[in-house]
Amino acid sequence: MEHINNTMSRSFLFMALLSIIVVAAHARGHHKGAHGRHMTAQNVTYDGKSMFINGRRELLFSGSIHYPRSTQDMWPVLLDNARRGGINVIQTYVFWNAHEPQQGQFNFAGNYDLVKFIKLVQEHGMFVTLRVGPFIQAEWNHGGLPYWLREVPGIIFRSDNEPYKQYMQAFVTKIVQMMKDEKLFAPQGGPIILAQIENEYNHIQLAYEEKGDSYVQWSANMAVALNVGVPWVMCKQRDAPDPVINACNGRNCGDTFSGPNKPYKPSIWTENWTAQYRVHGDPPSQRSAEDIAFSVARFFSKGGNLVNYYMYHGGTNFGRTSSAFTTTRYYDEAPLDEYGLQREPKWSHLRDVHKAVLLCRKAILGGDTNVEKLNQFHEIRTFEKLGTNMCAAFITNNHTIDAATINFRGTNYFLPPHSISVLPDCKTVVYNTQSIVSQHNSRNYERSPIANNFQWEMFIEAIPTTKKMDTYQNLPAELYSLLKDTTDYAWYTTSFELSPQDLPTKPGVIPVLRIMSLGHSMVAFVNGDLVGTAHGTHEEKSFEFQRPVAFKVGTNYISILASTVGLPDSGAYMEHRYAGPKSISILDLNSGTIDVSDNMWGHRVGLKGEGMKVFSEEGSLRAKWMPLAPVPRPLTWYRTRFATPEGTGPVAIRMTGMGKGLIWVNGQSIGRHWMTFLSPLGTPTQSEFHIPRAFLNPQDNLLVIFEEEAMNPGQVEVLNVNRDTICSFIAENDPANVNSWVSRRGNFHPIVSNIGPQAALECIPGKKITAIEFASFGNPSGYCGDFVLGSCNAAATKQIVEQQCLGKETCTVALDRAMLNQNGADPCPEILVKTLAIQARCY
């Protein structure tokens, strides 16, 4: 009890200090936002039920949007889509290696303009959680740690290690001071209401023993001492020291989170994973909108206060910013896809769960909680204040297969499997997590009519021998240390002599080149000829390469182009990870095996084309480009020009027929491609790559591809991307849309005359419904983009939908059986619950 009382005192002291800071902020007066609005200083505190912002309890719906994973011109659109989706907090990491790529040299320009991003969030009326880290993981190169940190003498990352703590504290202090200088913390009138130090440290804490425990204490104390005026959090950190709040990461924190480690801390969910990031070789990764909505309703029904979607927009790992083996595309299955387009029904179904929970806000934050557990799968959670009309209920069916009818206060409620119904007045179902009544859509990749008139040229990298290499040493150099994260590529070369007596004379016996590598991939040549390629995986970076080789009498040259595919981003002792060729030997010679590992190796960092910057307008003029050869060769640069695609929507390039390498548009790297690393489904993990409009010129553009393998760019194509195929799929027993009700001053009531299920369609602003491609009322099946008629269909459905929707930006169609059957006989009365499916096209 003594420890609890002391920590409680520290927590309350922390909140008192916040109040003092806020008073000081008020004394300094208000400042204006970018649009001239007065931004008022806001007190941020907490107790065991919720966070308080300016003394008001809040329910917070947060979305992760990482500023470096999109372009500045995309930020306002992303933030507007998030706000319209019911998001009131934006969460982002701070990317140390992006901001300090060289020690003491800082970059906060362009896509790395953190201050501008945070100010834009505030302009859009949302708060910010700033995850300072500075270790962030995030499937970002080196977990956000600068490479130069690895070379600090005696350093041990993320431990009670003086060199690491010195640099960590310096960067964290710099970021915090930058935020203070710009008045971005809430007590200064800014949007930042939470800050995070470290990231999921519990995963590796035991590896550092007592140095891990003391590091956690030091990190928390260091952060709190910076006096930012808002609470700090540590995610996945059960022992987060007071007053730091421990938070949950995962898919089902409503059930897996053991809760705050002190009763006076709120329940915060820093990462609700909206899908799963992908690494090369992965099949598609999905998480349904229904499952995410269930997890959100479950969390708030059990006293949760803030849920953050990781990611709300994943975006793109431009250039070489992805971590080891991670794809260029990041969390494309988020509510906003890679291009920033609304992925439906995920975006709107989550928007609706936010509205449903907010209809219960007063009861959740002011009522008393009661749990009625009916059996293993069914329970009812209520928030109620006796003597008033304040009452909200969450009815749960947690059985994954069977639906249920649950009686609550004399009324039977039907719940689909694995679903929660939300009743803001303890009577009316306004939302069920399994029943999607919002819009669906389908993403279209359409070949640009004007952007694909390619005239390809090529420039081939020379295969070096042992001459004129940059450095020489007996053994192959470790690859990370050789590259220093300046490029993916390095050459290793050596030579050795063979006599006629060394070579086998027996028919069918050929010497074998064996290379044992610590990762990540390589292309091997002997005497200038390609021998083969090999690579590791995300799970096992190391690999063995063995190929038969026709060596010759005399001098033989081995040339290896070794490469990394991003630096590691997780785990203990990251500073001790290694890559590159480790041992090289020649097998099956008459004279036995020759180990050439210590045969004196030449090294060269980077490619010739990289040094010449052939991917830029100026640099491309330095190379001797040639027409495409009939037979493609490995290590080839391809160049062409293309017209800027029509319209203003997103643009992508599909890399069909290519292998592995990098892509540049107008000198900007859009990331790595790896089409030959196939998933278990026999397809590449990623085929289309985002070309931001901000990278394009008004008319004419330079496209350059570096290709490691012997591939031809003849099938590459530039595409326009849209989600102009919109759909509705709704059943007669689905609830009405949550927008049918409001709650004002504690008065919950409907705002529409006819409450019931209806199909709702909406094009993006500026477009209208130009075609109804499918419409059926009966028992249709399928999904948006591929609906199929069933055995039952009201014949006039398509005509009725066309009358109500064509030429409009938005439309609704009520599930009115009489109207859809044109007051005639029901063509299939045996189907008791009918479904309306509509597919429309916007233009």
Solvent accessible surface area in square Angstrom, and as a share of the most:
residue,aa,sasa,rsa
1,M,164,0.73
2,E,133,0.60
3,H,114,0.51
4,I,64,0.33
5,N,77,0.39
6,N,72,0.37
7,T,3,0.02
8,M,58,0.26
9,S,70,0.45
10,R,113,0.41
11,S,0,0.00
12,F,100,0.42
13,L,106,0.53
14,F,18,0.08
15,M,28,0.13
16,A,47,0.37
17,L,81,0.40
18,L,2,0.01
19,S,44,0.28
20,I,111,0.56
21,I,47,0.24
22,V,10,0.06
23,V,100,0.58
24,A,42,0.33
25,A,4,0.03
26,H,79,0.35
27,A,88,0.68
28,R,149,0.54
29,G,40,0.38
30,H,103,0.46
31,H,50,0.22
32,K,127,0.54
33,G,18,0.17
34,A,74,0.57
35,H,133,0.59
36,G,41,0.39
37,R,104,0.38
38,H,122,0.54
39,M,21,0.09
40,T,59,0.35
41,A,3,0.02
42,Q,41,0.18
43,N,34,0.17
44,V,0,0.00
45,T,19,0.11
46,Y,1,0.00
47,D,40,0.21
48,G,36,0.35
49,K,80,0.34
50,S,0,0.00
51,M,0,0.00
52,F,43,0.18
53,I,6,0.03
54,N,79,0.40
55,G,58,0.56
56,R,128,0.47
57,R,64,0.23
58,E,28,0.12
59,L,3,0.01
60,L,0,0.00
61,F,0,0.00
62,S,0,0.00
63,G,0,0.00
64,S,0,0.00
65,I,0,0.00
66,H,0,0.00
67,Y,0,0.00
68,P,5,0.03
69,R,2,0.01
70,S,1,0.00
71,T,3,0.02
72,Q,45,0.20
73,D,76,0.40
74,M,27,0.12
75,W,0,0.00
76,P,50,0.31
77,V,87,0.50
78,L,1,0.01
79,L,0,0.00
80,D,45,0.24
81,N,15,0.08
82,A,0,0.00
83,R,108,0.39
84,R,97,0.35
85,G,0,0.00
86,G,24,0.23
87,I,5,0.02
88,N,39,0.20
89,V,0,0.00
90,I,0,0.00
91,Q,1,0.01
92,T,0,0.00
93,Y,2,0.01
94,V,0,0.00
95,F,0,0.00
96,W,1,0.00
97,N,22,0.11
98,A,10,0.07
99,H,0,0.00
100,E,13,0.06
101,P,62,0.39
102,Q,97,0.43
103,Q,100,0.44
104,G,52,0.50
105,Q,117,0.52
106,F,85,0.35
107,N,53,0.27
108,F,47,0.19
109,A,67,0.52
110,G,40,0.39
111,N,37,0.19
112,Y,49,0.19
113,D,34,0.18
114,L,0,0.00
115,V,23,0.13
116,K,88,0.37
117,F,1,0.01
118,I,0,0.00
119,K,74,0.31
120,L,22,0.11
121,V,0,0.00
122,Q,24,0.10
123,E,34,0.15
124,H,36,0.16
125,G,56,0.54
126,M,6,0.03
127,F,40,0.17
128,V,2,0.01
129,T,4,0.02
130,L,1,0.00
131,R,0,0.00
132,V,1,0.00
133,G,0,0.00
134,P,1,0.01
135,F,2,0.01
136,I,0,0.00
137,Q,40,0.18
138,A,5,0.04
139,E,12,0.05
140,W,6,0.02
141,N,10,0.05
142,H,3,0.01
143,G,0,0.00
144,G,0,0.00
145,L,0,0.00
146,P,1,0.00
147,Y,18,0.07
148,W,31,0.11
149,L,0,0.00
150,R,29,0.10
151,E,85,0.38
152,V,21,0.12
153,P,118,0.74
154,G,63,0.61
155,I,11,0.06
156,I,58,0.29
157,F,1,0.00
158,R,7,0.02
159,S,4,0.02
160,D,33,0.17
161,N,18,0.09
162,E,121,0.54
163,P,34,0.22
164,Y,0,0.00
165,K,21,0.09
166,Q,115,0.51
167,Y,45,0.17
168,M,0,0.00
169,Q,77,0.34
170,A,61,0.47
171,F,4,0.02
172,V,0,0.00
173,T,52,0.30
174,K,72,0.30
175,I,0,0.00
176,V,4,0.02
177,Q,90,0.40
178,M,39,0.17
179,M,0,0.00
180,K,56,0.24
181,D,95,0.49
182,E,66,0.30
183,K,85,0.36
184,L,3,0.02
185,F,3,0.01
186,A,0,0.00
187,P,0,0.00
188,Q,35,0.16
189,G,1,0.01
190,G,0,0.00
191,P,3,0.02
192,I,0,0.00
193,I,0,0.00
194,L,2,0.01
195,A,1,0.00
196,Q,0,0.00
197,I,0,0.00
198,E,4,0.02
199,N,3,0.02
200,E,18,0.08
201,Y,2,0.01
202,N,28,0.14
203,H,117,0.52
204,I,17,0.09
205,Q,15,0.07
206,L,162,0.81
207,A,49,0.38
208,Y,10,0.04
209,E,120,0.54
210,E,121,0.54
211,K,102,0.43
212,G,0,0.00
213,D,76,0.40
214,S,43,0.28
215,Y,0,0.00
216,V,3,0.02
217,Q,84,0.38
218,W,52,0.18
219,S,0,0.00
220,A,1,0.01
221,N,90,0.46
222,M,11,0.05
223,A,0,0.00
224,V,37,0.21
225,A,71,0.55
226,L,28,0.14
227,N,92,0.47
228,V,7,0.04
229,G,2,0.02
230,V,0,0.00
231,P,0,0.00
232,W,4,0.01
233,V,0,0.00
234,M,4,0.02
235,C,1,0.01
236,K,52,0.22
237,Q,4,0.02
238,R,170,0.62
239,D,62,0.32
240,A,3,0.02
241,P,17,0.11
242,D,14,0.07
243,P,12,0.07
244,V,0,0.00
245,I,0,0.00
246,N,4,0.02
247,A,2,0.02
248,C,11,0.06
249,N,8,0.04
250,G,8,0.07
251,R,78,0.28
252,N,60,0.31
253,C,2,0.01
254,G,9,0.09
255,D,70,0.37
256,T,99,0.58
257,F,41,0.17
258,S,105,0.68
259,G,17,0.16
260,P,41,0.26
261,N,46,0.24
262,K,32,0.14
263,P,105,0.66
264,Y,13,0.05
265,K,2,0.01
266,P,0,0.00
267,S,18,0.11
268,I,0,0.00
269,W,0,0.00
270,T,2,0.01
271,E,10,0.04
272,N,0,0.00
273,W,60,0.21
274,T,0,0.00
275,A,0,0.00
276,Q,72,0.32
277,Y,43,0.16
278,R,41,0.15
279,V,9,0.05
280,H,8,0.04
281,G,15,0.14
282,D,41,0.21
283,P,56,0.35
284,P,73,0.46
285,S,18,0.12
286,Q,146,0.65
287,R,9,0.03
288,S,56,0.36
289,A,5,0.04
290,E,38,0.17
291,D,36,0.19
292,I,0,0.00
293,A,0,0.00
294,F,6,0.03
295,S,3,0.02
296,V,0,0.00
297,A,0,0.00
298,R,20,0.07
299,F,5,0.02
300,F,0,0.00
301,S,0,0.00
302,K,78,0.33
303,G,35,0.33
304,G,3,0.03
305,N,1,0.00
306,L,3,0.02
307,V,0,0.00
308,N,0,0.00
309,Y,0,0.00
310,Y,6,0.02
311,M,0,0.00
312,Y,0,0.00
313,H,0,0.00
314,G,0,0.00
315,G,1,0.01
316,T,1,0.00
317,N,1,0.01
318,F,20,0.09
319,G,14,0.14
320,R,56,0.21
321,T,25,0.15
322,S,4,0.03
323,S,2,0.01
324,A,5,0.04
325,F,0,0.00
326,T,1,0.01
327,T,2,0.01
328,T,3,0.02
329,R,28,0.10
330,Y,1,0.00
331,Y,11,0.04
332,D,7,0.04
333,E,11,0.05
334,A,0,0.00
335,P,0,0.00
336,L,0,0.00
337,D,0,0.00
338,E,1,0.00
339,Y,10,0.04
340,G,4,0.04
341,L,33,0.16
342,Q,37,0.16
343,R,51,0.19
344,E,14,0.06
345,P,27,0.17
346,K,13,0.05
347,W,8,0.03
348,S,2,0.01
349,H,2,0.01
350,L,1,0.00
351,R,41,0.15
352,D,1,0.01
353,V,0,0.00
354,H,1,0.01
355,K,69,0.29
356,A,0,0.00
357,V,0,0.00
358,L,73,0.36
359,L,27,0.13
360,C,1,0.01
361,R,51,0.18
362,K,108,0.46
363,A,5,0.04
364,I,9,0.05
365,L,16,0.08
366,G,40,0.38
367,G,3,0.03
368,D,103,0.54
369,T,81,0.47
370,N,87,0.45
371,V,66,0.38
372,E,84,0.37
373,K,131,0.56
374,L,71,0.35
375,N,71,0.36
376,Q,142,0.63
377,F,71,0.29
378,H,33,0.15
379,E,7,0.03
380,I,2,0.01
381,R,33,0.12
382,T,6,0.03
383,F,6,0.02
384,E,41,0.18
385,K,98,0.41
386,L,153,0.76
387,G,88,0.84
388,T,75,0.43
389,N,123,0.63
390,M,28,0.12
391,C,14,0.08
392,A,0,0.00
393,A,0,0.00
394,F,0,0.00
395,I,0,0.00
396,T,1,0.01
397,N,0,0.00
398,N,51,0.26
399,H,40,0.18
400,T,101,0.59
401,I,134,0.68
402,D,77,0.40
403,A,48,0.37
404,A,12,0.10
405,T,89,0.52
406,I,6,0.03
407,N,83,0.42
408,F,9,0.04
409,R,143,0.52
410,G,69,0.66
411,T,66,0.38
412,N,102,0.52
413,Y,22,0.08
414,F,119,0.50
415,L,0,0.00
416,P,24,0.15
417,P,38,0.24
418,H,41,0.18
419,S,0,0.00
420,I,0,0.00
421,S,2,0.01
422,V,0,0.00
423,L,0,0.00
424,P,10,0.06
425,D,36,0.19
426,C,8,0.05
427,K,148,0.63
428,T,40,0.24
429,V,38,0.22
430,V,1,0.01
431,Y,7,0.03
432,N,5,0.03
433,T,0,0.00
434,Q,64,0.28
435,S,15,0.10
436,I,20,0.10
437,V,12,0.07
438,S,6,0.04
439,Q,23,0.10
440,H,33,0.15
441,N,17,0.08
442,S,28,0.18
443,R,51,0.19
444,N,28,0.14
445,Y,50,0.19
446,E,67,0.30
447,R,139,0.51
448,S,1,0.01
449,P,113,0.71
450,I,89,0.45
451,A,0,0.00
452,N,20,0.10
453,N,122,0.62
454,F,31,0.13
455,Q,133,0.59
456,W,32,0.11
457,E,58,0.26
458,M,13,0.06
459,F,19,0.08
460,I,33,0.17
461,E,4,0.02
462,A,71,0.55
463,I,40,0.21
464,P,12,0.07
465,T,50,0.29
466,T,32,0.18
467,K,144,0.61
468,K,184,0.78
469,M,14,0.06
470,D,93,0.48
471,T,72,0.42
472,Y,105,0.40
473,Q,79,0.35
474,N,88,0.45
475,L,97,0.48
476,P,17,0.11
477,A,14,0.11
478,E,44,0.20
479,L,0,0.00
480,Y,8,0.03
481,S,49,0.31
482,L,31,0.16
483,L,4,0.02
484,K,98,0.41
485,D,37,0.19
486,T,90,0.52
487,T,8,0.05
488,D,4,0.02
489,Y,3,0.01
490,A,0,0.00
491,W,2,0.01
492,Y,0,0.00
493,T,0,0.00
494,T,0,0.00
495,S,36,0.23
496,F,19,0.08
497,E,115,0.51
498,L,5,0.03
499,S,42,0.27
500,P,81,0.51
501,Q,134,0.59
502,D,24,0.12
503,L,31,0.15
504,P,25,0.16
505,T,122,0.71
506,K,144,0.61
507,P,127,0.80
508,G,81,0.77
509,V,59,0.34
510,I,88,0.45
511,P,8,0.05
512,V,26,0.15
513,L,0,0.00
514,R,80,0.29
515,I,0,0.00
516,M,76,0.34
517,S,6,0.04
518,L,58,0.29
519,G,1,0.01
520,H,1,0.00
521,S,5,0.03
522,M,5,0.02
523,V,3,0.02
524,A,0,0.00
525,F,4,0.02
526,V,7,0.04
527,N,47,0.24
528,G,40,0.38
529,D,100,0.52
530,L,79,0.39
531,V,29,0.17
532,G,11,0.10
533,T,53,0.31
534,A,17,0.13
535,H,69,0.31
536,G,3,0.02
537,T,49,0.28
538,H,47,0.21
539,E,138,0.62
540,E,104,0.47
541,K,58,0.24
542,S,45,0.29
543,F,25,0.10
544,E,91,0.41
545,F,0,0.00
546,Q,78,0.35
547,R,84,0.31
548,P,88,0.56
549,V,11,0.06
550,A,94,0.73
551,F,15,0.06
552,K,100,0.42
553,V,79,0.45
554,G,25,0.24
555,T,46,0.27
556,N,0,0.00
557,Y,52,0.20
558,I,0,0.00
559,S,2,0.01
560,I,0,0.00
561,L,1,0.01
562,A,1,0.01
563,S,2,0.01
564,T,4,0.02
565,V,2,0.01
566,G,3,0.03
567,L,9,0.04
568,P,10,0.07
569,D,14,0.07
570,S,43,0.28
571,G,27,0.26
572,A,26,0.20
573,Y,81,0.31
574,M,2,0.01
575,E,13,0.06
576,H,99,0.44
577,R,73,0.26
578,Y,111,0.42
579,A,1,0.01
580,G,2,0.02
581,P,7,0.05
582,K,131,0.56
583,S,40,0.26
584,I,1,0.00
585,S,12,0.08
586,I,0,0.00
587,L,31,0.15
588,D,78,0.40
589,L,11,0.06
590,N,86,0.44
591,S,71,0.46
592,G,32,0.31
593,T,83,0.48
594,I,51,0.26
595,D,89,0.46
596,V,2,0.01
597,S,11,0.07
598,D,93,0.48
599,N,53,0.27
600,M,93,0.42
601,W,1,0.00
602,G,1,0.01
603,H,1,0.00
604,R,67,0.25
605,V,56,0.32
606,G,9,0.08
607,L,8,0.04
608,K,118,0.50
609,G,0,0.00
610,E,37,0.17
611,G,66,0.64
612,M,35,0.16
613,K,116,0.49
614,V,0,0.00
615,F,33,0.14
616,S,28,0.18
617,E,77,0.34
618,E,121,0.54
619,G,1,0.01
620,S,2,0.02
621,L,142,0.70
622,R,130,0.48
623,A,12,0.09
624,K,174,0.74
625,W,34,0.12
626,M,83,0.37
627,P,109,0.69
628,L,56,0.28
629,A,28,0.22
630,P,136,0.86
631,V,112,0.65
632,P,37,0.23
633,R,128,0.47
634,P,20,0.13
635,L,0,0.00
636,T,0,0.00
637,W,0,0.00
638,Y,4,0.01
639,R,42,0.15
640,T,3,0.02
641,R,101,0.37
642,F,6,0.03
643,A,40,0.31
644,T,23,0.14
645,P,3,0.02
646,E,66,0.29
647,G,59,0.56
648,T,131,0.76
649,G,34,0.32
650,P,23,0.15
651,V,0,0.00
652,A,0,0.00
653,I,0,0.00
654,R,60,0.22
655,M,0,0.00
656,T,49,0.28
657,G,28,0.27
658,M,3,0.02
659,G,0,0.00
660,K,17,0.07
661,G,3,0.03
662,L,6,0.03
663,I,0,0.00
664,W,18,0.06
665,V,0,0.00
666,N,31,0.16
667,G,28,0.27
668,Q,86,0.38
669,S,26,0.17
670,I,0,0.00
671,G,0,0.00
672,R,15,0.05
673,H,1,0.00
674,W,8,0.03
675,M,17,0.07
676,T,54,0.31
677,F,24,0.10
678,L,87,0.43
679,S,8,0.05
680,P,114,0.72
681,L,119,0.59
682,G,46,0.44
683,T,71,0.41
684,P,34,0.22
685,T,10,0.06
686,Q,7,0.03
687,S,27,0.18
688,E,22,0.10
689,F,1,0.01
690,H,7,0.03
691,I,0,0.00
692,P,1,0.00
693,R,58,0.21
694,A,57,0.44
695,F,20,0.08
696,L,22,0.11
697,N,58,0.30
698,P,127,0.80
699,Q,143,0.64
700,D,66,0.34
701,N,0,0.00
702,L,0,0.00
703,L,0,0.00
704,V,0,0.00
705,I,0,0.00
706,F,0,0.00
707,E,0,0.00
708,E,5,0.02
709,E,31,0.14
710,A,42,0.33
711,M,53,0.24
712,N,57,0.29
713,P,0,0.00
714,G,59,0.56
715,Q,113,0.50
716,V,5,0.03
717,E,32,0.14
718,V,0,0.00
719,L,1,0.01
720,N,25,0.13
721,V,4,0.02
722,N,21,0.11
723,R,20,0.07
724,D,8,0.04
725,T,7,0.04
726,I,5,0.02
727,C,0,0.00
728,S,1,0.01
729,F,71,0.30
730,I,2,0.01
731,A,21,0.16
732,E,43,0.19
733,N,92,0.47
734,D,23,0.12
735,P,25,0.15
736,A,7,0.05
737,N,26,0.13
738,V,4,0.02
739,N,69,0.35
740,S,12,0.07
741,W,16,0.06
742,V,26,0.15
743,S,46,0.29
744,R,152,0.55
745,R,240,0.88
746,G,27,0.26
747,N,84,0.43
748,F,40,0.16
749,H,57,0.25
750,P,65,0.41
751,I,93,0.47
752,V,67,0.38
753,S,110,0.71
754,N,134,0.69
755,I,78,0.39
756,G,28,0.27
757,P,27,0.17
758,Q,68,0.30
759,A,1,0.01
760,A,37,0.28
761,L,3,0.01
762,E,89,0.40
763,C,4,0.02
764,I,88,0.45
765,P,115,0.72
766,G,76,0.73
767,K,55,0.23
768,K,111,0.47
769,I,1,0.00
770,T,72,0.42
771,A,39,0.30
772,I,8,0.04
773,E,85,0.38
774,F,30,0.13
775,A,9,0.07
776,S,0,0.00
777,F,1,0.00
778,G,1,0.01
779,N,54,0.28
780,P,9,0.06
781,S,59,0.38
782,G,44,0.43
783,Y,145,0.55
784,C,14,0.09
785,G,42,0.40
786,D,73,0.38
787,F,21,0.09
788,V,82,0.47
789,L,97,0.48
790,G,32,0.31
791,S,111,0.71
792,C,4,0.02
793,N,54,0.27
794,A,4,0.03
795,A,101,0.78
796,A,16,0.12
797,T,1,0.01
798,K,84,0.35
799,Q,99,0.44
800,I,12,0.06
801,V,0,0.00
802,E,49,0.22
803,Q,124,0.55
804,Q,55,0.24
805,C,0,0.00
806,L,75,0.38
807,G,48,0.46
808,K,94,0.40
809,E,66,0.30
810,T,68,0.39
811,C,11,0.07
812,T,71,0.41
813,V,1,0.00
814,A,49,0.38
815,L,23,0.12
816,D,63,0.33
817,R,80,0.29
818,A,51,0.40
819,M,57,0.26
820,L,0,0.00
821,N,21,0.11
822,Q,105,0.47
823,N,131,0.67
824,G,46,0.44
825,A,96,0.75
826,D,38,0.19
827,P,77,0.49
828,C,5,0.03
829,P,87,0.55
830,E,128,0.57
831,I,35,0.18
832,L,145,0.72
833,V,70,0.40
834,K,1,0.01
835,T,20,0.12
836,L,0,0.00
837,A,0,0.00
838,I,0,0.00
839,Q,21,0.09
840,A,0,0.00
841,R,57,0.21
842,C,2,0.01
843,Y,188,0.71
